Each structure stands twice: as C-alpha cells, then as structure tokens.
Amino acid sequence: MSSLNRAIAPDSNIQSKVALPAVEEFKLDNGLKVYAIQSAHEILKVDFVFEAGKWYEEKNLIADFACKMMKEGTKSKTAHQINDFLDYYGCNLEEQIYFSNAGFQLYSLTKNLVHVLPLVKELLTEPSFPEKELSIQLENRKEQHLQSLAKNDYLANRMFLSSMWGNKHPYGRLTEEHNFSAIAQTDVSGFFHKYYNAANCFIILSGKYDTHVIKELNRILGTNDWVRQPAPAINHLREKEHNMESYLPIADAVQSSVMVGNASILKNDPDFDELTVLNTLFGGYFGSRLMSNIREDKGYTYGIYSSLSAYKQGTIFEVGAEVGKQHRDDTFKEIKKEMQRLQTELVDDEELQTVKNYMSGRILRSVDGALRYSDVLKGLILFDRKPESINTYLAAIQNISAERIQDLAKRYLDFEKMYRVSVG
C-alpha cells in the first residue's frame, strides 16, 4: 500500500471556464424586474435591492435609518408583532445598507414564503416609523459611535476616507455627534418613500420555487400602488485634501492603527480585473507579501491586509494593520518597500501560480449553488456586467504574467501618491 507524502502538494486542477447557474428573468405586472435561480433545496432567499444608499441622502445617516426603521412598525403592526410573525414562520429579514444601494434579504422555507410576502408588502408600503423606536435607534447608534471614537482603527478610517474624498463626499463624510439630534421622523419617512419603490428596485429570488411562488410574488408585489420614480442621477465631486500624511498621537496607546491607500480605478476599467491579482499578491490573502514580511518576518502585527473595494462611483485601495506603536514608522517603510519590490522584481512562477489558484478557487466557490451565486449576480447587475464577465475574469487571473504584474505595480502602487494615516 502506497503512503501519502504530505510534504508534496497535490496537483492543482483549476477549471479555465465555469458553468454558471441558469437565471430566469421576468417582470412583475408593475415592471419590477425579477431574477430567479432555481435550486433543489426547500429554502428561498429573496434579495430586494434599491438605489437608496448613502449616495442619495441629503442629511448624514438618513439612508441608514430609513432602512433600519422599516421593521420597527407599520400602520397595523408593532415591531414586536412583526418579529413574532417572522419567528413563527422561521424567517429572517436582514437589512443591508451600502454607499450606492440598500435593501434587505429575506430567508424563508419555500412553503412559508407565500405567508410572509404580505408582511413584506406592508413593510414596504405602510411603515409607520414610530417616534419612540426612532429615538431608541438614534440613541443606541450614537452610543456606539461615541464608544468607537475611542478605537484607533475607527479614528484612522475616518481620517483616511475624509482625506481621500473630502468630508462633503458620501465616501468621506464623517459622522459627528450632532448628526443624531438633527434627524427627524419626517427625514426618515421622506427618504424611504422616495427611494423604496418598485420603480427603483430589482429582486433576486434564489432557491426552490415553482409557478405558484411566482404567481404569489406577482399578486402581492406586482401592484402599482408602490410604483413611483427611479433614483435621480446625482453627482458628488471628490474634494481631496492636499495633506497626504496624517498622524494622530494618543499618549497611552500601546498600538497604532496604520492605513495606506488611494482612490483607484473603477470596476469597468480594462485594468481592474488584473489589478485584483496584484492586490491579492500584495496583501489580499494570508500568504501575501505584506503578511510574509510584516507579520511573519518582522512580527510587527498579527495581521495586515490590502483590499480593493469597488463601488459604483469610485474604488478604494487600502492597506490596514494594527501594529506595535514603536513599529509605526517601520511599518510604513516596509509597505513602501514591498510596493517597490513589485515594481522592480519579477514575481516568481510558484508564488504567482499560488495566487492564481487561490483566486480561481474563490470564484468557483462563489458560483457553487443558487444562494451563493445570487450574491455574485447582485454585484453583476449593480455594475451592469454580464454573467459571462465571470469567465473573462477567470481568464484574466489565469493568464496574467509576471511582467504584467510588474507593469501594474508601476502604475498603481506609487507609495508617494497614497494617503498615509496613523493613529496611536
């Protein structure tokens, strides 16, 4: 009997193309678009996605509370009754708020969805935004904010984003204590009724469904009583500060929170897919250059990562870590050093192949099954991308060369053009 040599890694067999789950597209009678992904499991996830994020708010925090307050009461039900109803049918309703969009996810057994949809319609069309519950939510959120102001990473992130985008831009706007007292019930109600409507929404249905489910979805949510207008086109100018480096010392701090980054290219840029490979290699996973150097070799931190966060109106590249206070300056030097190494030295084949395998595997997992693929599909729709772009992305990962990595590093990893923030 042959023994397994665990010192030798098994051969990798990453697919060059992935078969995507089938998506059925149709419209309800009121024009609301639905994307449906069939599954054999007796569960359904329903994503309601609205153009209703922070990008559209005229007052800070309104988008957050408009979404969060939806479950706090309707004209005929209290928050307690709503929660009891959802619990009785074993459903979970989770709100989601982002920069450009907001909404909620409903998880339900297939057999129970038709019982829960009338409540969903009531939440969307008859929310009461009770004053008492709003006051409690505001007070709780304010306390969380005040407590977070004592955390280095929270302060660093505020300084980092406001320096990059300006405090008037939704991406850089700072939450202050006085913002909570400035919010009135009419602000929350007005925002909700303006943006949470059928003309400003799409639905992703994933799981096991049949014609009866579709008919009920149309009967309950396909009516014209909640059709208004789609979100208007709004433009916010980036008002970046000239100060590229900010430091907030805290006398009794043991650690410093450090951040480095800049506003990067949009997701529709031809370089974007390949840039994600560079980011992963640099600091996007546990085996990255930053982790190997600053965590494993130098021991400055328990973890350091870089990310490339793409939003509809902008992309944020950032490096972040909590390091020993005495290592703050050296951490910046090592981050710069790793950027320069990628600009001047070609990545060896083994390291690059490891990154390719890691990223390809993540893509394959992300489209494995209806519920997982629904999250991917939502991103594709929001960025106006076709499902075929997933295989284009997979090909970009697998075909990128060391020379191309070096070229991208020269173009996008210029330390001197990046914002550098430290707190502690």
PyMOL commands that set and color helices and strands:
alter all, ss='L'
color gray80, all
select helices_A, chain A and resi 54-56+62-72+79-88+110-125+131-148+152-165+177-181+185-195+198-200+211-221+224-226+272-284+289-297+325-344+349-366+370-382+389-399+402-412+415-417
alter helices_A, ss='H'
color red, helices_A
select strands_A, chain A and resi 24-27+33-38+43-50+92-97+102-109+201-207+245-248+255-264+301-311+314-324+419-423
alter strands_A, ss='S'
color yellow, strands_A
deselect
rebuild
show_as cartoon
